[in-house]
Amino acid sequence: MIFEVFLWPQRYELFVYLCNDMLETLKKYWGYESFRPLQQEIITSLLEGRDTLAILPTGGGKSVCFQVPAMMREGICLVISPLVALMKDQIQNLSRRGIKALTVHSGMTAREIDITLDNAIYGQYKFLYVSPERLQSNLFRTRLQMMDVCMIVVDEAHCISQWGYDFRPDYLEIAAIRPIAGENVPIAALTATATPKVAEDIMAKLNFRKPNLIRGSFVRPNLSYRFRKAEDKLGKLLEVCNALTGSGIVYASKRRGTEDLARFLQSQSISADCYHAGMDRARRNEVQDAWMRGDVRIIVATNAFGMGIDKPDVRFVCHYDMPSTLEGYFQEAGRAGRDGEQAWAVLLWNDSDVRRLRQIVRTTFPPLEYIRDIYQKVFQYLNIAYEEGKGTSRKFVIEEFARHYRLNAATAYSAVKYIEQSGYWTLTEEMDIPSKLNFRISRDALYRIQLSNYGLDTFIKVLMRTYTGLFSGYVPIDEERIARNGHYAVDVVRERLEYLARRDIVNYIPGFKASLLHLTLERLTEDNLRLPQSEYRERIERHTSHLEAMISVAQAPDSERVPMMLSYFGEE
């Protein structure tokens, strides 16, 4: 709906009062003198206590739309966000403005989560960032009842429709916390891309008390869209990178592809590096920081990169592989030209892309008989008998599982996620499991070792200054933190911890990346497993329609593409 004009005198006076207060808050914390288009309307709607869905193009300033009204109200703002990196980025931005914010994420220990939730209740914090999966825990819901929540925010709200029906079903359960947080607490949903149908779905799934949609135009006058059919994609990519100056992003569909493309650009004397979720956290941060500073001109990445990245001077975004949806394409292309200066979005495609995307449908939606077989194989792989396993969690790496049974990893993953949708288990995202450490010997025995070995004495003192509780149980540790505190190289820290473990002085479990499979129910027999067929067919149809829309736009004449994209998102 279009935001209504204020006609009544009382409403006008309220509007003027709110405008002055909003501008004062904006200037105090963000240093701006005025709002961008539609920001003021969105903020006013939320301050009036109205559930609001705001659709603004990438670079439209969505964060300000909920952060300003949260600063103007008493209590803490609960922000539901899809990615840990996105949460951390926003918290850093708020901290730089003197605003206190917290996050709860999968890399934290139970004790750290406990302390964070206490701070959200009793501390002077304004924002608490969590994932949708966190909302389902009994601990979180119990603490939520004690919080003074002023607003619930669903950032990147298109994930409700894009991910909720596929691999993150907890997105569909967000509305369940509304009665716990308070019936009168408004909810704000924000996204850069949503078709009219998706917008309706978002508002329905979040139980909007009254539909209130504020939609900005998808037209970006400074952003030029170029679709190029190219059999020699490498040659065309080189041409694009040489023709367009300034900072750029190149998107590729596979992790290995980002590495190959970065090496190719480097071989052509172009400053480039790669970024994908398979790299360790320190390396990802190093690449991202170098690109943000301008030390690296072009970053070649999978779509794991970019959400929440605030770099306004990106001059071009080039898609080396065609995305599977227009929603994804618009999100990624929109990261160019956020400073309002001329920028380009270039998509390279050929008939192989079309075949690849249609093949993905067959890979993503295997037959139900295959899914039933995967269900039993998972339990066999985990060595769990029939009618056992309920309530337990196991480390589960889909690539290792697929290799064990000689399966296509992508197809097996799709089957595992559909079984999750049906409520039989939950597979977490791949996350960094921290290293753990504890002392195996007594304090007296350790003291004798320290007296006889000066080198170890110094290192052990660093460990004990950095972490407490090492004698009473396993403590999560960060080798990088130990290295900083002791002025060591990280590799030296790991070597010394391994040496202490070999001498039976400590128990040291190095960190690793893994997913966890939480078994909601015990293992069922083939006859008792129920997989809803009608819902599965709907998912296939929905996915196929998104895919064909992307292909149609790519294959359309140049003059028709932008009107087709705007029409897809409900704009003439």
Secondary structure, DSSP 4 states (H G I P E B T S, - for coil): -PPPPP-SHHHHHHHHHHHHHHHHHHHHHH--SSPPTTHHHHHHHHHTT--EEEE--TTS-HHHHHHHHHHHSSSEEEEE-S-HHHHHHHHHHHHHTT--EEE--TTS-HHHHHHHHHHHHHS--SEEEE-GGGGG-HHHHHHHTTS-EEEEEEETTTHHHHTTTTT-GGGGGGGGGHHHH-TT--EEEEES---HHHHHHHHHHTT-SS--EEE-----TTEEEEEEE-S-HHHHHHHHHHHS-SEEEEE-SSHHHHHHHHHHHHHTT--EEEE-TTS-HHHHHHHHHHHHHTSSSEEEE-TTS-TT---TTEEEEEESS--S-HHHHHHHHTTS-TTSS-EEEEEEE-HHHHHHHHHHHHHHS--HHHHHHHHHHHHHHTT--TT--TT-EEEE-HHHHHHHHT--HHHHHHHHHHHHHTTSEEEPPPEEEPEEEEESS-HHHHHHHHHH-HHHHHHHHHHHHH-S-TTTS-EEE-HHHHHHHHT--HHHHHHHHHHHHHTTSEEEE--EEEEEEEESSPPPPTTT----HHHHHHHHHHHHHHHHHHHHHHHS-HHHHHHHHHHHTT--
